[in-house]
Amino acid sequence: MTNDTLSSDVAANFRRRAALIDTTTVERIAAAVSDARPRSRRGLGIAGSAAGAAGVGGIVIAAVTLSGSTPAFAGWTASPSSATTADTTSAAAACSSQLASLPGGPGSVTWSPTATDVRGPYVLEELASGSLSATCLTGPTLTSVSLGSGDGAASSTGTPGGGDPGGTSSTTNYDPGDALTELTLTSLNTQGGVPFDTLEGTVASGVTAVSLVLSDGESVEATVSGGLVLAWWPSGDKPVSAQVSTASGTTTQSLGTFGPGPGAIVHGNRASGAPDPGHMSTNESPNPHPPAQGGSSS
Amino acid sequence: MSSRSLRRRDDGFDVFVGGTTRDLLRTVSLIVWDPAVAEDVVQESLLQVARRWSRVRRMDRPAAYARRVATNLAIAAAERRATERAELAAGLVFEPEDAAARLALEQVARQRDLDAAIGRLAPRQRAVLVLRFFEDLTEAQTAQTLGCSIGTVKSTCSRALARLRIDLRGGTSVEPDPTQSTH
């Protein structure tokens, strides 16, 4: 049998098999995907029972402010600094280590940073590995990672022995033509109960800078790189608008309301009842200045 | 329902799913060689696309991205089930006792043998054949979909056809080539 004959027979076999696929199956899959489509990108949580006590919706801000140093996030700055190669590499190593230890995670795969936001001693990094994506915040006292996976619905997992993970994640899509096209806000607490928020998303082409205005009136300058926007802040206040700069000037974009209600679709991790698609762990060290390594998430 | 919720539903994803699910299911079914597994893989693939939809929808060819995700998930799923599938294929061998029936069923038997032989290929070998001979992708497009070189596509395709030829000639079950089960 020649190669041509055999390949023709193979193609015919494939066509016969493909013809057996019925419309009902196709429609069933499409409906299931539409129903299960994630309303939030990631599940988030915090290791340890103290975080569980803080819980979803229990964010209370008292001692933490944006303008001053705090014991939990000393050195944080409202404006990012340029990421050095050392920043990116060190954070990627710490984050990869912790991602590799995630129960049910992909194991030791190669993660590549796609965007990096540096504020004082803290590095927030977006990472990608094939079709997987992860967000990681690492600094002197913690390494926090969240991993998106297959079905993508919002949920969270605590680390072994930890309490309820706590934390919420909400994604808002904006109108076509808006400068900020999609934002995902995640609200977390450290193990000590100090709230912090991370924001990541996509921007339209031509956007050069984004300054977020929080609900308390403070501003946080975001990192804009490669069509992505990235920022975090330790207060629990939510962003309400953004000053967006392009070559033609600066405009203000309202961000709507993050959280339950019409502004965004939110899954409270504890209450969503969604299957567990994502994984998250935070490793907080009792040592205020340990090496920037992820280590165990327990 | 809020206006933002409506906006969420109008971002084109559902239309994309409606237009691509059948093609994805065909391709994935041919790679995993198991309809039930294929259904799960397609669903998982589309949900992975959903997670990145705001970026994927701006790509030149979102369907090609979805096919890449689905193909690689299908190969992984098929590799996990390779042993089970080989046992299933062996169990489906049908030998009619009546000579006339054997003659009448010869054509069907040839198709059955080819079907079984394709099912015994390593998942990555089968994926290359599906992309080349069913999807009609070029070698370059196949390489891009699988994340490998054109040379790897050529050699994998050649080995797959050689394996089929040997399998059909000998009529014996051939274990998948372990060297073809990974990149």
Interface residues (C-beta under 8 A of the other chain):
Chain A: M1 N3 L6 S7 D9 V10 A11 N13 F14 R15 R16 R17 A18 L20 I21 T23 T25 V26 R28 I29 A30 A32 V33 S34 A36 R37 P38 R39 R41 G130 S131 S133 G148 G150 D151 G152 T172 N173 Y174 D175 T181 E182 T202 G227 G256 G261 P262 G263 A264 I265
Chain B: S2 S3 R4 S5 R7 R8 D11 F13 D14 V17 G18 T21 R22 L25 R26 S29 L30 P35 E39 V42 Q43 E44 L46 L47 Q48 A50 R51 R52 S54 R55 V69 N72 Q111 L114 D115 I118 L129 V130 R132 F133 F134 L161 L164 R165 L168
